[in-house]
């Protein structure tokens, strides 16, 4: 299905471990705690860069191994920071730091792709 485009973007609203939502724009300002972004994904820098593109002033970043055990992390690693993480890491991180903010990745695929996919499936089902 070459020739179709998809656009990745981060949500403008994050989610905390208590189920509450936080507009990411509210994390910006001199009276806000410094931001530490962490990610245990294949290309963590892409997540960090997308956060920066949203205007978030990341004080520090922490690239973690896939399936990282957050219980092994020393609390001094993130003391004083507002933590920001991927949806993938959120459930494990929330167990030790429920105030961490998870940011969803949105994927927008052009509608023509789905039309072409439907035609391909229909052609194979009728063959």
LUMNURO-536000 format. One record per residue: residue number from 1; x negated, y negated, z negated of N, C-alpha, C in turn. Coordinates in pm, 1 decimal, m for minus. Layout:
n->NUM	nu->X	nv->Y	nw->Z	cau->X	cav->Y	caw->Z	cu->X	cv->Y	cw->Z
...
***
This chain:
n->1	nu->m82.4	nv->119.2	nw->0.0	cau->0.0	cav->0.0	caw->0.0	cu->m86.4	cv->m124.9	cw->0.0
n->2	nu->m179.8	nv->m129.1	nw->89.4	cau->m266.1	cav->m246.1	caw->102.2	cu->m186.1	cv->m365.4	cw->152.8
n->3	nu->m232.4	nv->m482.4	nw->120.0	cau->m168.9	cav->m604.1	caw->168.9	cu->m70.0	cv->m666.7	cw->72.6
n->4	nu->m43.1	nv->m601.8	nw->m35.9	cau->48.9	cav->m657.1	caw->m135.3	cu->m32.2	cv->m713.6	cw->m250.8
n->5	nu->23.3	nv->m813.8	nw->m313.2	cau->m49.3	cav->m881.2	caw->m420.0	cu->23.6	cv->m867.2	cw->m553.0
n->6	nu->m55.9	nv->m863.0	nw->m657.7	cau->m3.5	cav->m862.8	caw->m794.4	cu->m77.0	cv->m972.5	cw->m870.3
n->7	nu->m8.2	nv->m1032.7	nw->m962.7	cau->m68.8	cav->m1138.6	caw->m1042.8	cu->m63.9	cv->m1100.5	cw->m1189.4
n->8	nu->m179.2	nv->m1107.9	nw->m1254.2	cau->m187.5	cav->m1080.1	caw->m1397.0	cu->m193.2	cv->m1212.8	cw->m1472.2
n->9	nu->m121.9	nv->m1217.7	nw->m1583.6	cau->m126.3	cav->m1335.5	caw->m1669.3	cu->m91.6	cv->m1292.6	cw->m1811.2
n->10	nu->m135.8	nv->m1372.2	nw->m1905.8	cau->m102.0	cav->m1344.0	caw->m2044.3	cu->25.8	cv->m1417.0	cw->m2081.7
n->11	nu->100.2	nv->m1357.6	nw->m2171.4	cau->221.9	cav->m1421.4	caw->m2222.5	cu->183.0	cv->m1547.4	cw->m2298.2
n->12	nu->272.1	nv->m1644.4	nw->m2301.1	cau->247.8	cav->m1769.3	caw->m2373.0	cu->282.0	cv->m1756.7	cw->m2520.7
n->13	nu->339.6	nv->m1641.9	nw->m2556.6	cau->382.0	cav->m1617.3	caw->m2694.1	cu->318.9	cv->m1486.4	cw->m2740.9
n->14	nu->264.3	nv->m1487.1	nw->m2861.3	cau->206.8	cav->m1366.9	caw->m2919.1	cu->298.2	cv->m1310.1	cw->m3025.9
n->15	nu->267.1	nv->m1190.2	nw->m3071.3	cau->348.2	cav->m1121.1	caw->m3171.5	cu->259.9	cv->m1082.0	cw->m3289.7
n->16	nu->313.1	nv->m1101.1	nw->m3410.7	cau->243.8	cav->m1061.3	caw->m3533.7	cu->292.1	cv->m923.1	cw->m3577.3
n->17	nu->223.2	nv->m865.5	nw->m3672.4	cau->257.1	cav->m733.0	caw->m3723.4	cu->391.3	cv->m727.2	cw->m3793.0
n->18	nu->441.8	nv->m839.9	nw->m3841.0	cau->572.5	cav->m842.0	caw->m3907.0	cu->686.8	cv->m857.5	cw->m3807.4
n->19	nu->653.5	nv->m859.1	nw->m3677.6	cau->754.8	cav->m872.0	caw->m3574.0	cu->782.6	cv->m1015.6	cw->m3533.1
n->20	nu->724.9	nv->m1110.7	nw->m3604.2	cau->744.7	cav->m1251.4	caw->m3570.0	cu->665.7	cv->m1290.5	cw->m3446.6
n->21	nu->709.6	nv->m1397.3	nw->m3383.5	cau->644.9	cav->m1445.9	caw->m3262.4	cu->577.9	cv->m1580.2	cw->m3288.7
n->22	nu->469.3	nv->m1605.3	nw->m3215.1	cau->390.9	cav->m1726.8	caw->m3230.9	cu->360.1	cv->m1782.3	cw->m3092.4
n->23	nu->398.1	nv->m1907.0	nw->m3068.0	cau->359.1	cav->m1971.5	caw->m2942.6	cu->207.9	cv->m1992.1	cw->m2946.7
n->24	nu->138.0	nv->m1944.5	nw->m2845.7	cau->m7.9	cav->m1952.2	caw->m2846.6	cu->m56.1	cv->m2096.7	cw->m2851.8
n->25	nu->20.8	nv->m2189.6	nw->m2797.9	cau->m17.5	cav->m2330.8	caw->m2800.9	cu->m30.0	cv->m2382.4	cw->m2943.6
n->26	nu->39.7	nv->m2319.4	nw->m3038.8	cau->31.6	cav->m2364.8	caw->m3178.1	cu->m98.5	cv->m2322.1	cw->m3245.1
n->27	nu->m178.8	nv->m2240.7	nw->m3177.2	cau->m306.6	cav->m2197.2	caw->m3232.8	cu->m418.3	cv->m2297.7	cw->m3202.9
n->28	nu->m384.3	nv->m2402.6	nw->m3131.3	cau->m481.3	cav->m2503.3	caw->m3089.9	cu->m468.0	cv->m2625.0	cw->m3180.5
n->29	nu->m579.1	nv->m2671.9	nw->m3232.2	cau->m577.1	cav->m2793.4	caw->m3312.0	cu->m681.6	cv->m2791.8	cw->m3420.8
n->30	nu->m719.4	nv->m2909.4	nw->m3468.2	cau->m826.7	cav->m2918.0	caw->m3568.1	cu->m789.5	cv->m2859.1	cw->m3703.8
n->31	nu->m660.9	nv->m2850.7	nw->m3732.9	cau->m618.3	cav->m2797.8	caw->m3862.8	cu->m592.5	cv->m2647.5	cw->m3858.8
n->32	nu->m620.7	nv->m2584.2	nw->m3746.5	cau->m596.3	cav->m2441.6	caw->m3730.1	cu->m723.8	cv->m2363.3	cw->m3761.2
n->33	nu->m709.1	nv->m2238.9	nw->m3812.1	cau->m829.4	cav->m2157.9	caw->m3835.6	cu->m895.8	cv->m2121.5	cw->m3703.2
n->34	nu->m1026.3	nv->m2095.8	nw->m3706.8	cau->m1095.1	cav->m2057.3	caw->m3582.8	cu->m1040.5	cv->m1924.6	cw->m3530.7
n->35	nu->m1046.2	nv->m1909.1	nw->m3399.4	cau->m992.1	cav->m1790.0	caw->m3334.2	cu->m1102.1	cv->m1688.7	cw->m3304.7
n->36	nu->m1075.0	nv->m1565.2	nw->m3341.2	cau->m1160.4	cav->m1452.4	caw->m3307.1	cu->m1077.0	cv->m1358.1	cw->m3221.8
n->37	nu->m1115.4	nv->m1343.1	nw->m3095.4	cau->m1045.4	cav->m1251.7	caw->m3005.4	cu->m1118.7	cv->m1118.8	cw->m3003.9
n->38	nu->m1042.9	nv->m1010.6	nw->m3013.8	cau->m1103.1	cav->m877.6	caw->m3009.7	cu->m1025.7	cv->m789.4	cw->m2913.1
n->39	nu->m1099.9	nv->m700.6	nw->m2848.1	cau->m1037.4	cav->m612.5	caw->m2749.7	cu->m1116.7	cv->m483.7	cw->m2737.2
n->40	nu->m1045.5	nv->m372.8	nw->m2741.1	cau->m1103.7	cav->m241.1	caw->m2718.2	cu->m1051.5	cv->m186.4	cw->m2587.3
n->41	nu->m1080.5	nv->m257.2	nw->m2479.2	cau->m1034.4	cav->m218.4	caw->m2346.0	cu->m1155.3	cv->m208.5	cw->m2253.1
n->42	nu->m1132.4	nv->m160.6	nw->m2132.6	cau->m1241.8	cav->m136.5	caw->m2038.4	cu->m1318.7	cv->m264.1	cw->m2003.4
n->43	nu->m1250.3	nv->m374.7	nw->m1983.2	cau->m1316.9	cav->m499.6	caw->m1947.5	cu->m1271.0	cv->m610.1	cw->m2042.3
n->44	nu->m1322.1	nv->m611.0	nw->m2165.1	cau->m1274.5	cav->m706.8	caw->m2264.3	cu->m1295.5	cv->m852.4	cw->m2223.7
n->45	nu->m1400.5	nv->m881.3	nw->m2146.6	cau->m1426.0	cav->m1019.7	caw->m2106.4	cu->m1311.5	cv->m1076.5	cw->m2023.0
n->46	nu->m1242.3	nv->m991.2	nw->m1947.4	cau->m1130.1	cav->m1042.1	caw->m1868.2	cu->m1018.8	cv->m1091.4	cw->m1960.6
n->47	nu->m993.7	nv->m1019.7	nw->m2070.6	cau->m894.6	cav->m1063.6	caw->m2169.9	cu->m939.9	cv->m1194.0	cw->m2234.1
n->48	nu->m1066.0	nv->m1201.4	nw->m2274.6	cau->m1117.6	cav->m1322.4	caw->m2338.1	cu->m1107.8	cv->m1442.1	cw->m2243.5
n->49	nu->m1142.2	nv->m1421.2	nw->m2117.6	cau->m1135.5	cav->m1529.9	caw->m2019.8	cu->m992.3	cv->m1576.3	cw->m1997.6
n->50	nu->m897.8	nv->m1483.1	nw->m1995.4	cau->m757.2	cav->m1520.8	caw->m1977.4	cu->m708.0	cv->m1603.2	cw->m2096.5
n->51	nu->m753.9	nv->m1569.8	nw->m2216.7	cau->m718.6	cav->m1649.6	caw->m2334.7	cu->m774.8	cv->m1790.8	cw->m2321.3
n->52	nu->m899.6	nv->m1800.7	nw->m2276.9	cau->m960.8	cav->m1933.1	caw->m2256.4	cu->m885.7	cv->m2012.8	cw->m2150.3
n->53	nu->m840.9	nv->m1945.0	nw->m2045.3	cau->m765.2	cav->m2012.8	caw->m1939.0	cu->m633.7	cv->m2069.0	cw->m1991.8
n->54	nu->m580.5	nv->m2007.8	nw->m2097.6	cau->m460.0	cav->m2061.7	caw->m2161.3	cu->m491.7	cv->m2181.2	cw->m2250.9
n->55	nu->m619.4	nv->m2211.5	nw->m2265.0	cau->m661.2	cav->m2324.6	caw->m2346.0	cu->m697.0	cv->m2290.2	cw->m2489.2
n->56	nu->m702.5	nv->m2160.5	nw->m2521.1	cau->m736.2	cav->m2121.7	caw->m2657.4	cu->m886.7	cv->m2135.7	cw->m2679.7
n->57	nu->m925.4	nv->m2211.2	nw->m2781.2	cau->m1067.9	cav->m2231.8	caw->m2809.2	cu->m1123.6	cv->m2117.2	cw->m2894.6
n->58	nu->m1169.3	nv->m2013.3	nw->m2830.5	cau->m1218.9	cav->m1896.3	caw->m2902.4	cu->m1350.5	cv->m1930.1	cw->m2972.0
n->59	nu->m1351.4	nv->m1917.3	nw->m3101.8	cau->m1473.7	cav->m1938.4	caw->m3179.2	cu->m1570.6	cv->m1822.7	cw->m3157.0
n->60	nu->m1512.9	nv->m1703.6	nw->m3143.8	cau->m1596.0	cav->m1585.1	caw->m3125.7	cu->m1513.9	cv->m1477.0	cw->m3056.8
n->61	nu->m1583.0	nv->m1379.5	nw->m2998.7	cau->m1517.8	cav->m1264.6	caw->m2935.8	cu->m1585.5	cv->m1138.1	cw->m2984.8
n->62	nu->m1509.8	nv->m1031.6	nw->m2982.8	cau->m1562.2	cav->m903.7	caw->m3028.2	cu->m1512.0	cv->m794.5	cw->m2933.9
n->63	nu->m1602.7	nv->m744.1	nw->m2851.4	cau->m1571.0	cav->m632.7	caw->m2761.3	cu->m1591.1	cv->m503.7	cw->m2840.0
n->64	nu->m1487.7	nv->m422.7	nw->m2845.8	cau->m1489.1	cav->m299.9	caw->m2925.5	cu->m1482.5	cv->m177.2	cw->m2835.3
n->65	nu->m1530.4	nv->m64.0	nw->m2882.5	cau->m1515.7	cav->59.1	caw->m2804.2	cu->m1367.7	cv->97.4	cw->m2791.0
n->66	nu->m1336.3	nv->168.6	nw->m2685.4	cau->m1200.6	cav->217.8	caw->m2664.7	cu->m1159.9	cv->304.2	cw->m2784.5
n->67	nu->m1037.5	nv->292.5	nw->m2828.2	cau->m982.8	cav->367.5	caw->m2942.0	cu->m1059.2	cv->339.1	cw->m3071.3
n->68	nu->m1100.1	nv->216.0	nw->m3089.4	cau->m1177.7	cav->175.9	caw->m3206.8	cu->m1098.3	cv->199.2	cw->m3335.2
n->69	nu->m1167.1	nv->244.2	nw->m3438.6	cau->m1106.6	cav->265.2	caw->m3570.1	cu->m1122.1	cv->136.5	cw->m3650.9
n->70	nu->m1017.3	nv->56.7	nw->m3655.6	cau->m1022.8	cav->m72.2	caw->m3724.9	cu->m1044.9	cv->m56.4	cw->m3874.9
n->71	nu->m1015.4	nv->59.0	nw->m3930.7	cau->m1040.3	cav->81.2	caw->m4072.6	cu->m1189.8	cv->80.1	cw->m4104.6
n->72	nu->m1272.5	nv->102.2	nw->m4005.0	cau->m1416.4	cav->102.7	caw->m4027.6	cu->m1476.0	cv->m38.3	cw->m4023.6
n->73	nu->m1395.8	nv->m135.7	nw->m3985.7	cau->m1443.8	cav->m272.5	caw->m3974.0	cu->m1449.5	cv->m340.0	cw->m4111.6
n->74	nu->m1559.8	nv->m404.5	nw->m4138.2	cau->m1574.4	cav->m478.7	caw->m4263.0	cu->m1485.7	cv->m603.0	cw->m4259.5
n->75	nu->m1416.3	nv->m628.4	nw->m4368.0	cau->m1328.2	cav->m745.3	caw->m4375.6	cu->m1406.7	cv->m874.9	cw->m4356.9
n->76	nu->m1534.2	nv->m875.8	nw->m4390.8	cau->m1614.4	cav->m997.0	caw->m4373.2	cu->m1634.6	cv->m1030.2	cw->m4225.6
n->77	nu->m1614.2	nv->m932.3	nw->m4138.0	cau->m1627.1	cav->m955.2	caw->m3993.8	cu->m1526.5	cv->m1057.8	cw->m3945.8
n->78	nu->m1408.0	nv->m1058.7	nw->m4004.5	cau->m1301.7	cav->m1146.6	caw->m3955.5	cu->m1243.9	cv->m1239.4	cw->m4062.2
n->79	nu->m1303.1	nv->m1242.9	nw->m4180.4	cau->m1254.1	cav->m1331.5	caw->m4286.4	cu->m1258.5	cv->m1477.1	cw->m4239.1
n->80	nu->m1149.0	nv->m1550.0	nw->m4260.6	cau->m1141.9	cav->m1690.6	caw->m4222.6	cu->m1098.5	cv->m1716.5	cw->m4080.1
n->81	nu->m1084.9	nv->m1611.1	nw->m4002.0	cau->m1043.3	cav->m1624.2	caw->m3862.2	cu->m894.7	cv->m1592.0	cw->m3845.6
n->82	nu->m835.8	nv->m1650.4	nw->m3743.2	cau->m707.7	cav->m1602.3	caw->m3692.4	cu->m743.9	cv->m1501.9	cw->m3584.0
n->83	nu->m701.6	nv->m1377.8	nw->m3599.7	cau->m734.1	cav->m1273.4	caw->m3502.9	cu->m633.5	cv->m1272.6	cw->m3389.2
n->84	nu->m685.1	nv->m1253.4	nw->m3268.6	cau->m603.9	cav->m1241.0	caw->m3148.1	cu->m650.9	cv->m1113.9	cw->m3079.0
n->85	nu->m555.7	nv->m1028.5	nw->m3038.8	cau->m594.0	cav->m901.1	caw->m2978.5	cu->m499.5	cv->m863.9	cw->m2864.6
n->86	nu->m532.7	nv->m754.6	nw->m2797.5	cau->m448.4	cav->m700.6	caw->m2691.4	cu->m332.6	cv->m622.0	cw->m2752.9
n->87	nu->m229.3	nv->m600.1	nw->m2674.6	cau->m118.8	cav->m515.1	caw->m2720.6	cu->m169.3	cv->m374.4	cw->m2752.9
n->88	nu->m264.0	nv->m327.4	nw->m2675.2	cau->m318.0	cav->m191.8	caw->m2694.5	cu->m377.5	cv->m175.1	cw->m2833.8
n->89	nu->m443.5	nv->m277.5	nw->m2882.8	cau->m510.9	cav->m268.9	caw->m3012.0	cu->m423.2	cv->m308.6	cw->m3130.2
n->90	nu->m311.6	nv->m370.9	nw->m3103.6	cau->m232.4	cav->m432.6	caw->m3209.9	cu->m186.1	cv->m336.9	cw->m3318.9
n->91	nu->m126.0	nv->m225.8	nw->m3283.5	cau->m70.2	cav->m137.3	caw->m3386.8	cu->m175.2	cv->m89.9	cw->m3486.3
n->92	nu->m294.6	nv->m60.4	nw->m3438.5	cau->m400.6	cav->m17.0	caw->m3530.1	cu->m454.2	cv->m134.9	cw->m3611.0
n->93	nu->m470.7	nv->m250.3	nw->m3546.4	cau->m523.1	cav->m367.1	caw->m3616.9	cu->m423.5	cv->m417.7	cw->m3721.2
n->94	nu->m294.5	nv->m415.1	nw->m3690.3	cau->m193.4	cav->m463.6	caw->m3783.4	cu->m192.6	cv->m384.9	cw->m3914.1
n->95	nu->m240.4	nv->m261.8	nw->m3911.5	cau->m245.1	cav->m182.0	caw->m4034.3	cu->m339.8	cv->m242.2	cw->m4137.6
n->96	nu->m441.7	nv->m313.1	nw->m4090.7	cau->m533.4	cav->m375.5	caw->m4185.9	cu->m518.8	cv->m528.2	cw->m4189.4
n->97	nu->m463.9	nv->m587.3	nw->m4082.0	cau->m447.7	cav->m732.5	caw->m4075.4	cu->m316.9	cv->m766.4	cw->m4002.2
n->98	nu->m203.0	nv->m763.1	nw->m4076.8	cau->m71.9	cav->m784.5	caw->m4014.1	cu->m52.3	cv->m922.7	cw->m3951.6
n->99	nu->m136.5	nv->m1019.2	nw->m3990.4	cau->m121.7	cav->m1152.9	caw->m3933.4	cu->m189.9	cv->m1167.7	cw->m3798.3
n->100	nu->m260.7	nv->m1063.3	nw->m3753.3	cau->m324.2	cav->m1067.5	caw->m3621.4	cu->m216.7	cv->m1088.4	cw->m3515.1
n->101	nu->m253.1	nv->m1159.4	nw->m3411.4	cau->m157.6	cav->m1191.5	caw->m3305.2	cu->m192.3	cv->m1112.0	cw->m3180.6
n->102	nu->m95.8	nv->m1035.9	nw->m3134.7	cau->m107.9	cav->m955.5	caw->m3014.0	cu->m55.8	cv->m1036.2	cw->m2895.4
n->103	nu->m130.0	nv->m1033.4	nw->m2785.6	cau->m89.4	cav->m1106.8	caw->m2665.7	cu->m65.8	cv->m1007.2	cw->m2552.6
n->104	nu->53.5	nv->m1012.2	nw->m2496.6	cau->92.7	cav->m919.7	caw->m2389.3	cu->35.7	cv->m964.2	cw->m2254.9
n->105	nu->4.8	nv->m866.3	nw->m2172.9	cau->m37.2	cav->m889.9	caw->m2035.5	cu->84.8	cv->m872.1	cw->m1946.4
n->106	nu->115.6	nv->m975.4	nw->m1869.4	cau->226.7	cav->m969.1	caw->m1774.8	cu->171.9	cv->m938.1	cw->m1635.9
n->107	nu->240.1	nv->m850.4	nw->m1565.1	cau->201.8	cav->m815.9	caw->m1429.2	cu->319.6	cv->m847.1	cw->m1338.8
n->108	nu->296.2	nv->m934.8	nw->m1243.1	cau->400.7	cav->m973.4	caw->m1147.6	cu->362.4	cv->m918.6	cw->m1011.0
n->109	nu->449.7	nv->m833.8	nw->m957.0	cau->425.8	cav->m770.6	caw->m827.1	cu->527.3	cv->m826.7	cw->m728.7
n->110	nu->480.9	nv->m862.5	nw->m610.6	cau->571.8	cav->m922.3	caw->m512.6	cu->682.7	cv->m823.6	cw->m474.3
n->111	nu->806.0	nv->m872.1	nw->m460.4	cau->920.9	cav->m785.1	caw->m431.4	cu->905.9	cv->m701.7	cw->m303.9
n->112	nu->833.2	nv->m753.0	nw->m206.9	cau->815.1	cav->m677.9	caw->m81.7	cu->746.9	cv->m543.9	cw->m106.8
n->113	nu->662.3	nv->m534.8	nw->m208.4	cau->597.3	cav->m408.5	caw->m241.8	cu->701.0	cv->m303.1	cw->m277.8
n->114	nu->797.7	nv->m342.4	nw->m360.5	cau->899.0	cav->m246.0	caw->m403.5	cu->988.6	cv->m203.3	cw->m287.6
n->115	nu->1015.8	nv->m294.0	nw->m197.1	cau->1092.8	cav->m257.9	caw->m77.7	cu->1016.7	cv->m155.6	cw->5.9
n->116	nu->887.7	nv->m179.4	nw->25.2	cau->805.1	cav->m86.1	caw->101.8	cu->794.8	cv->48.3	cw->31.0
n->117	nu->784.1	nv->46.5	nw->m100.6	cau->777.2	cav->170.7	caw->m177.6	cu->907.4	cv->250.0	cw->m163.3
n->118	nu->1020.6	nv->180.3	nw->m174.1	cau->1150.1	cav->246.5	caw->m155.6	cu->1160.4	cv->311.0	cw->m18.0
n->119	nu->1115.1	nv->240.2	nw->84.1	cau->1121.2	cav->295.6	caw->220.0	cu->1032.5	cv->418.3	cw->232.8
n->120	nu->917.1	nv->414.5	nw->172.4	cau->824.5	cav->528.4	caw->176.2	cu->886.1	cv->649.4	cw->105.2
n->121	nu->943.2	nv->627.0	nw->m10.2	cau->1006.0	cav->736.7	caw->m86.9	cu->1123.5	cv->793.6	cw->m9.3
n->122	nu->1208.1	nv->706.1	nw->43.5	cau->1325.2	cav->752.4	caw->119.8	cu->1282.5	cv->833.8	cw->243.3
n->123	nu->1177.3	nv->787.9	nw->309.8	cau->1129.2	cav->860.2	caw->428.8	cu->1079.0	cv->999.2	cw->390.7
n->124	nu->1011.9	nv->1012.1	nw->278.6	cau->959.4	cav->1142.3	caw->236.0	cu->1071.2	cv->1234.0	cw->186.2
n->125	nu->1174.2	nv->1176.0	nw->127.4	cau->1285.0	cav->1257.2	caw->75.7	cu->1372.5	cv->1310.1	cw->189.1
n->126	nu->1378.8	nv->1236.9	nw->300.4	cau->1461.4	cav->1280.7	caw->411.1	cu->1382.5	cv->1367.5	cw->509.7
n->127	nu->1251.6	nv->1375.7	nw->491.9	cau->1169.2	cav->1454.4	caw->585.3	cu->1175.5	cv->1602.3	cw->555.7
***
